[in-house]
Amino acid sequence: MFEGLNDRLERSFKILKGQGRITEINVAESVKEIRKALVEADVSYKIAKEFTKKVKEKALGEKVLTAVKPGELMVKIVHDELVNLMGGEQVDINLKGNPAVILIAGLQGSGKTTFSAKLANFLKNKKSKQPLLVAGDVYRPAAIGQLKVLGEQIGVEVYSEEDNKNPVEIAKNAIKHARQNGKNVVIIDTAGRLAVDEKMMDEIAAIKEAVKPQEILFVVDAMTGQDAVNTAKAFNDKLDFDGVVLTKLDGDTRGGAALSIKAVVDKPIKFIGIGEKMDALDIFYPDRMASRILGMGDVVSLVEKAQEQFDEEEARKLQKKIAKNKFDFNDFLKQIHQIKKMGNIKDLMGMIPGMGKAIKDLDIDDDAFKSIEAIIYSMTPYERENPKILNGSRRKRIAKGSGTDIQEVNRLIKQFNDTSKMMKKFTTGGGKRMMRMMGRR
């Protein structure tokens, strides 16, 4: 995500690297490269020009502190302007109403149906809601079936009327059904078309008029770049939607839609889709996205993902085991399972400052832990509980049983021992002091 833009912006900052001070000449050169980087990322020339005009004014108006180098100052200014360009602040979804009605709109192929299910999953698990999914796409043959499969996968009811081809009636009946069955959020998946047409616009406007939704979300494929922005404008003129959802941001996207859409339609981006899995949905934070575009990582999101999987009782038990030198391979395996629940491994590593560039050419998939798990599962329960007994002959047997080689087994045991030592240090002395400072007692 945004790798190309990050590389090009970095080149523009290098112009100021080694410069003792900011001057009109070196700023003009740097700004020209920033504008070029944005246009190549599929941001419209007009928006790129306005953006760089603001950056230039701020750079020349700054009194550079001796502690701040010109290159570092330019990164800070560009970061702040990117945040403003993408909306400034995170905007929540409106869930007022009983039930709260959310209308999903967009072109065919933008990922509306998948997003509808992801949103239901998000509201159920993170907002403790009782959502109802509504199959309002009566034209695409597989749409109802797809929504039912996804609904079953996440444990959310899907309302559909097989013989009714009137989406306005289906939406109204679904809301009645929701009230009668204790559902407090209704998510209506509507029909898309291959292009913006009057009939589609009139139909979705009629659904809006009939159900008076609290929230209309426009779903757009981020990989379509500037076309996505133009489509958003056409939909907004007709629907006056409340927010934008960018899907497929994990693909080979240049980032133009994420950067320009707020400036064109003046509506916030509320969610981003970052993968196929049902939990691959993130709230959009402009400041965090700006940091990721500039290769600064996103530690806040990483910590939040970790906290979602954090079990305080389990953590206390683990701390006691570590303090008594009882940390074993069963505990190690639990930690791996928690990391896997946090999401895509490469995406998580990209949230660590400086890691994005280091791993961009690496092929890290969700099976990254497969061989580690195979090795641990090939140990006997006694071996897992007593890692110190893993001598040469046991290691050979484990390698054979896990379909790996002895070097991999040795490497894992070394990693385990290093992790044990590091965790032991963290639960004693300085580590405990640090945790107290952070408010963890």
Wavefront OBJ file of the C-alpha trace (Angstrom):
o trace
v 0.000 0.000 0.000
v 1.421 3.379 -1.157
v 4.927 1.911 -1.686
v 5.463 3.800 -4.968
v 4.271 7.099 -3.506
v 6.474 6.614 -0.439
v 9.563 6.057 -2.644
v 8.863 9.136 -4.775
v 8.201 11.385 -1.770
v 11.397 10.169 -0.148
v 13.343 11.226 -3.270
v 11.827 14.714 -3.019
v 12.944 15.061 0.629
v 16.509 14.059 -0.310
v 16.845 17.372 -2.172
v 16.907 19.092 1.240
v 19.136 16.476 2.863
v 22.472 17.981 3.846
v 21.191 21.532 3.264
v 22.030 23.854 6.123
v 18.865 25.898 5.757
v 15.631 26.193 3.837
v 15.761 28.607 0.892
v 13.229 29.524 -1.793
v 15.332 27.680 -4.404
v 15.736 24.317 -2.619
v 12.111 24.377 -1.394
v 10.843 25.065 -4.943
v 12.850 22.086 -6.235
v 11.605 19.793 -3.451
v 7.978 20.916 -3.903
v 8.156 20.296 -7.663
v 9.175 16.672 -6.964
v 6.380 16.283 -4.374
v 3.823 17.518 -6.931
v 5.193 15.065 -9.504
v 4.971 12.223 -6.939
v 1.315 13.009 -6.208
v 0.335 13.218 -9.889
v 2.089 9.879 -10.562
v 0.066 8.424 -7.652
v -3.090 9.415 -9.610
v -3.934 12.556 -7.635
v -5.461 15.206 -9.935
v -3.056 17.960 -11.006
v -5.317 20.637 -9.479
v -5.308 18.996 -6.019
v -1.559 18.258 -6.226
v -0.879 21.900 -7.137
v -2.999 23.253 -4.253
v -1.345 20.796 -1.845
v 2.213 21.779 -2.810
v 1.339 25.489 -2.715
v 0.375 25.072 0.970
v 3.529 23.024 1.669
v 5.731 25.698 0.076
v 4.042 28.538 2.018
v 4.490 26.657 5.305
v 8.113 25.720 4.566
v 9.146 29.278 3.712
v 7.174 30.687 6.649
v 8.821 28.395 9.212
v 11.595 29.590 11.466
v 13.829 26.544 11.413
v 14.964 25.513 14.863
v 18.621 24.549 15.095
v 17.593 21.073 16.266
v 15.516 20.462 13.127
v 17.152 19.789 9.771
v 15.439 21.194 6.629
v 14.699 17.688 5.307
v 13.065 16.663 8.590
v 11.035 19.863 8.687
v 9.735 19.215 5.145
v 8.643 15.680 6.141
v 6.727 17.166 9.106
v 5.037 19.810 6.913
v 4.081 17.245 4.232
v 2.768 14.882 6.937
v 0.524 17.607 8.413
v -0.774 18.620 4.969
v -1.493 14.979 4.047
v -3.532 14.664 7.248
v -5.534 17.784 6.295
v -5.991 16.575 2.708
v -7.453 13.264 3.929
v -9.904 14.916 6.319
v -7.956 15.922 9.410
v -9.809 13.802 11.972
v -11.346 10.335 12.148
v -15.146 10.410 11.776
v -17.327 7.733 13.404
v -20.178 5.865 11.748
v -23.637 7.064 12.890
v -25.410 4.272 14.789
v -28.273 6.311 16.265
v -31.771 5.004 15.585
v -33.623 1.841 16.492
v -32.647 0.166 14.335
v -29.822 2.240 12.835
v -30.134 1.893 9.047
v -26.952 1.860 6.938
v -27.277 2.023 3.145
v -24.340 0.704 1.100
v -23.849 2.168 -2.393
v -21.261 1.863 -5.162
v -20.417 0.448 -8.568
v -20.489 -3.260 -9.409
v -17.187 -4.899 -8.492
v -16.262 -2.271 -5.901
v -16.628 -4.791 -3.071
v -19.992 -3.653 -1.618
v -21.270 -7.109 -0.653
v -18.006 -8.157 0.995
v -17.798 -4.804 2.799
v -21.415 -5.146 4.028
v -20.507 -8.455 5.689
v -17.229 -7.058 7.071
v -19.117 -4.108 8.561
v -21.685 -6.453 10.157
v -18.806 -8.492 11.615
v -17.108 -5.300 12.896
v -20.308 -3.978 14.531
v -21.105 -7.350 16.086
v -17.639 -8.002 17.538
v -16.352 -4.497 18.319
v -19.509 -2.505 18.990
v -21.631 -5.298 20.559
v -24.443 -4.723 18.059
v -27.049 -7.143 16.680
v -26.828 -6.487 12.920
v -29.129 -7.681 10.139
v -27.765 -7.924 6.594
v -30.228 -7.183 3.800
v -29.822 -8.630 0.285
v -31.043 -5.636 -1.736
v -29.212 -6.494 -4.970
v -31.978 -8.193 -6.972
v -30.129 -8.098 -10.311
v -26.781 -9.845 -9.878
v -27.629 -13.591 -9.793
v -24.972 -14.545 -7.225
v -25.388 -11.499 -4.935
v -27.983 -12.993 -2.556
v -26.104 -16.306 -2.344
v -22.795 -14.525 -1.704
v -24.273 -12.471 1.143
v -25.851 -15.587 2.693
v -22.528 -17.455 2.619
v -20.723 -14.504 4.243
v -23.525 -14.035 6.795
v -23.265 -17.684 7.828
v -19.482 -17.343 8.101
v -19.743 -14.460 10.606
v -22.931 -15.627 12.365
v -25.152 -12.765 11.180
v -28.715 -13.207 9.837
v -29.333 -12.261 6.183
v -32.783 -11.011 5.153
v -33.821 -11.738 1.557
v -36.999 -12.183 -0.493
v -36.282 -14.603 -3.324
v -39.357 -13.785 -5.443
v -39.487 -10.035 -4.837
v -37.656 -7.870 -7.387
v -38.521 -4.558 -5.717
v -35.507 -3.423 -3.617
v -37.503 -0.586 -1.973
v -40.090 -3.065 -0.625
v -37.363 -5.505 0.480
v -35.581 -2.727 2.429
v -38.800 -1.597 4.171
v -39.783 -5.190 5.049
v -36.265 -5.875 6.363
v -36.510 -2.960 8.810
v -39.856 -4.319 10.113
v -38.225 -7.745 10.497
v -35.300 -6.172 12.393
v -37.638 -4.432 14.874
v -39.587 -7.637 15.473
v -36.426 -9.691 16.036
v -34.306 -7.425 18.243
v -31.807 -6.315 15.580
v -30.458 -2.827 16.262
v -28.513 -2.247 13.004
v -29.749 -2.893 9.466
v -27.125 -2.969 6.684
v -28.672 -2.790 3.191
v -26.483 -4.098 0.358
v -27.747 -2.459 -2.845
v -27.274 -3.227 -6.534
v -24.311 -1.857 -8.439
v -23.849 -1.318 -12.158
v -20.813 -1.433 -14.402
v -21.070 2.340 -14.849
v -23.011 5.238 -13.362
v -26.483 5.298 -14.942
v -29.694 7.197 -14.253
v -31.823 4.105 -13.505
v -29.414 2.881 -10.812
v -29.182 6.339 -9.256
v -32.978 6.748 -9.203
v -33.407 3.311 -7.604
v -30.958 3.899 -4.768
v -32.412 7.404 -4.238
v -35.850 5.742 -3.877
v -34.466 3.319 -1.246
v -32.953 6.280 0.611
v -36.296 8.125 0.549
v -38.199 5.044 1.762
v -35.954 3.964 4.673
v -34.374 7.305 5.759
v -30.969 5.787 6.619
v -28.830 7.180 9.438
v -25.752 6.505 7.310
v -25.064 6.138 3.574
v -21.644 4.730 2.788
v -20.170 4.875 -0.702
v -17.871 1.921 -1.424
v -15.091 2.444 -3.935
v -12.258 0.286 -5.237
v -9.038 2.173 -4.362
v -7.258 0.538 -7.299
v -9.367 2.549 -9.784
v -7.587 5.757 -8.737
v -8.902 9.008 -10.220
v -11.919 7.236 -11.788
v -12.987 6.339 -8.235
v -12.995 10.034 -7.310
v -15.127 10.960 -10.350
v -17.615 8.165 -9.547
v -17.805 9.330 -5.924
v -18.716 12.821 -7.088
v -21.526 11.505 -9.322
v -22.967 9.408 -6.459
v -22.643 12.233 -3.941
v -24.479 14.687 -6.210
v -27.455 12.291 -6.238
v -27.311 10.710 -2.757
v -25.438 13.176 -0.546
v -23.758 10.223 1.193
v -22.154 10.417 4.650
v -18.840 8.669 4.168
v -16.521 6.756 1.881
v -15.160 3.209 2.160
v -11.961 2.412 0.258
v -11.603 -1.287 -0.586
v -8.610 -3.254 -1.910
v -6.049 -0.935 -0.307
v -3.824 -3.989 0.135
v -3.563 -4.311 -3.664
v -1.248 -2.561 -6.108
v -2.806 0.839 -5.508
v -1.184 4.168 -6.249
v -3.151 5.904 -3.505
v -4.756 8.706 -5.559
v -8.295 7.922 -4.385
v -7.365 7.962 -0.684
v -5.574 11.277 -1.100
v -8.084 13.132 -3.296
v -11.569 11.878 -2.476
v -12.123 14.083 0.605
v -11.050 17.209 -1.302
v -13.492 16.467 -4.157
v -16.664 15.352 -2.324
v -15.972 16.874 1.115
v -17.037 13.624 2.813
v -14.805 11.660 5.204
v -13.249 8.273 4.497
v -14.636 6.107 7.319
v -13.297 2.595 6.623
v -10.610 0.890 4.569
v -10.621 -2.714 3.375
v -7.205 -4.356 3.571
v -7.770 -7.989 2.605
v -10.291 -10.718 1.853
v -10.872 -12.008 5.405
v -13.949 -10.860 7.308
v -11.860 -9.072 9.963
v -9.744 -7.244 7.338
v -11.490 -3.918 7.899
v -9.948 -0.884 9.569
v -11.316 2.448 10.756
v -9.686 5.224 8.705
v -7.449 7.603 10.653
v -5.959 10.381 8.441
v -2.950 10.949 10.734
v -2.048 7.243 10.854
v -2.434 6.895 7.086
v -0.193 9.945 6.505
v 2.475 8.331 8.716
v 2.290 5.096 6.734
v 2.511 6.933 3.388
v 5.698 8.598 4.608
v 7.179 5.298 5.850
v 6.846 6.210 9.541
v 4.833 3.115 10.415
v 1.671 3.054 12.529
v 2.506 1.943 16.047
v -0.861 3.077 17.484
v -2.838 0.719 15.203
v -0.382 -2.096 15.921
v -0.834 -1.656 19.690
v -4.626 -1.517 19.289
v -4.625 -4.771 17.317
v -2.468 -6.385 20.024
v -4.781 -5.139 22.786
v -7.808 -6.679 21.039
v -6.177 -10.086 21.474
v -4.829 -9.299 24.973
v -6.216 -11.463 27.773
v -5.286 -9.937 31.126
v -5.773 -13.146 33.121
v -3.652 -15.144 30.656
v -0.980 -12.416 30.739
v -0.775 -12.627 34.547
v -0.376 -16.412 34.425
v 2.300 -16.061 31.753
v 4.181 -13.445 33.778
v 4.291 -15.786 36.789
v 5.559 -18.664 34.622
v 8.296 -16.489 33.105
v 9.374 -15.241 36.544
v 9.702 -18.877 37.682
v 11.553 -19.879 34.479
v 8.586 -22.077 33.483
v 7.896 -20.523 30.046
v 7.455 -23.461 27.639
v 6.517 -24.294 24.035
v 2.795 -24.378 24.888
v 3.075 -20.723 25.921
v 5.145 -19.957 22.818
v 2.405 -21.497 20.659
v -0.290 -19.388 22.374
v 1.689 -16.221 21.574
v 1.889 -17.240 17.899
v -1.872 -17.820 17.773
v -2.476 -14.355 19.237
v -0.228 -12.745 16.607
v -2.045 -14.629 13.828
v -5.392 -13.304 15.049
v -4.114 -9.729 14.700
v -4.178 -9.903 10.887
v -1.941 -10.134 7.835
v 1.696 -10.582 8.960
v 3.246 -8.348 6.279
v 0.703 -5.600 6.993
v 1.457 -5.814 10.734
v 5.209 -5.603 10.130
v 4.618 -2.577 7.905
v 3.188 -0.757 10.948
v 6.597 -0.858 12.638
v 8.526 2.365 11.841
v 11.220 1.747 9.221
v 10.030 -1.805 8.459
v 7.861 -0.978 5.426
v 10.810 -0.436 3.089
v 12.787 -3.363 4.508
v 10.021 -5.913 3.841
v 8.416 -4.512 0.670
v 10.074 -7.093 -1.624
v 9.688 -10.000 0.796
v 6.986 -12.578 0.222
v 5.473 -12.900 3.702
v 2.155 -14.708 3.707
v -0.264 -15.808 6.419
v 1.405 -19.251 6.459
v 4.627 -17.733 7.818
v 4.197 -19.639 11.102
v 3.242 -22.965 9.510
v 6.629 -24.679 9.897
v 7.026 -23.364 13.481
v 3.623 -24.801 14.439
v 4.444 -28.099 12.705
v 7.685 -28.406 14.717
v 5.953 -27.674 18.054
v 3.068 -30.081 17.270
v 5.656 -32.801 16.499
v 6.957 -32.591 20.077
v 5.446 -34.806 22.770
v 3.420 -33.004 25.501
v 6.311 -33.688 27.907
v 8.863 -32.126 25.497
v 6.696 -29.031 25.044
v 6.526 -28.561 28.819
v 10.264 -29.270 29.315
v 12.240 -27.630 26.457
v 15.595 -28.326 28.155
v 15.343 -32.070 27.413
v 15.419 -31.509 23.617
v 18.700 -33.296 22.855
v 20.084 -34.277 19.420
v 18.073 -37.486 18.920
v 14.792 -35.831 19.981
v 15.471 -32.933 17.590
v 16.051 -35.378 14.695
v 12.748 -37.129 15.425
v 10.907 -33.775 15.625
v 12.423 -32.633 12.299
v 11.301 -35.858 10.610
v 7.805 -35.690 12.113
v 7.281 -32.043 11.109
v 8.620 -32.389 7.560
v 11.397 -29.883 8.274
v 15.163 -30.241 8.667
v 17.343 -30.268 11.797
v 18.587 -26.713 11.084
v 15.013 -25.366 11.260
v 14.388 -27.192 14.546
v 17.652 -25.847 16.005
v 16.791 -22.330 14.807
v 13.353 -22.466 16.457
v 14.793 -23.729 19.758
v 17.343 -20.886 19.693
v 14.547 -18.350 18.991
v 12.550 -19.840 21.853
v 15.516 -19.584 24.259
v 16.233 -15.973 23.196
v 12.547 -15.058 23.649
v 12.513 -16.673 27.114
v 15.584 -14.665 28.190
v 14.147 -11.404 26.832
v 10.785 -11.983 28.542
v 12.526 -12.901 31.807
v 14.415 -9.578 31.686
v 11.182 -7.698 31.024
v 9.399 -9.174 34.050
v 12.215 -8.263 36.426
v 14.115 -5.107 37.356
v 14.148 -2.467 34.606
v 11.314 -4.088 32.704
v 9.016 -3.896 35.722
v 9.961 -0.251 36.262
v 9.140 0.484 32.622
v 5.756 -1.209 32.924
v 4.978 0.822 36.049
v 5.865 4.010 34.162
v 3.434 2.949 31.415
v 0.708 2.446 34.020
v 0.759 -1.379 33.842
v 1.068 -2.719 37.381
l 1 2 3 4 5 6 7 8 9 10 11 12 13 14 15 16 17 18 19 20 21 22 23 24 25 26 27 28 29 30 31 32 33 34 35 36 37 38 39 40 41 42 43 44 45 46 47 48 49 50 51 52 53 54 55 56 57 58 59 60 61 62 63 64 65 66 67 68 69 70 71 72 73 74 75 76 77 78 79 80 81 82 83 84 85 86 87 88 89 90 91 92 93 94 95 96 97 98 99 100 101 102 103 104 105 106 107 108 109 110 111 112 113 114 115 116 117 118 119 120 121 122 123 124 125 126 127 128 129 130 131 132 133 134 135 136 137 138 139 140 141 142 143 144 145 146 147 148 149 150 151 152 153 154 155 156 157 158 159 160 161 162 163 164 165 166 167 168 169 170 171 172 173 174 175 176 177 178 179 180 181 182 183 184 185 186 187 188 189 190 191 192 193 194 195 196 197 198 199 200 201 202 203 204 205 206 207 208 209 210 211 212 213 214 215 216 217 218 219 220 221 222 223 224 225 226 227 228 229 230 231 232 233 234 235 236 237 238 239 240 241 242 243 244 245 246 247 248 249 250 251 252 253 254 255 256 257 258 259 260 261 262 263 264 265 266 267 268 269 270 271 272 273 274 275 276 277 278 279 280 281 282 283 284 285 286 287 288 289 290 291 292 293 294 295 296 297 298 299 300 301 302 303 304 305 306 307 308 309 310 311 312 313 314 315 316 317 318 319 320 321 322 323 324 325 326 327 328 329 330 331 332 333 334 335 336 337 338 339 340 341 342 343 344 345 346 347 348 349 350 351 352 353 354 355 356 357 358 359 360 361 362 363 364 365 366 367 368 369 370 371 372 373 374 375 376 377 378 379 380 381 382 383 384 385 386 387 388 389 390 391 392 393 394 395 396 397 398 399 400 401 402 403 404 405 406 407 408 409 410 411 412 413 414 415 416 417 418 419 420 421 422 423 424 425 426 427 428 429 430 431 432 433 434 435 436 437 438 439 440 441
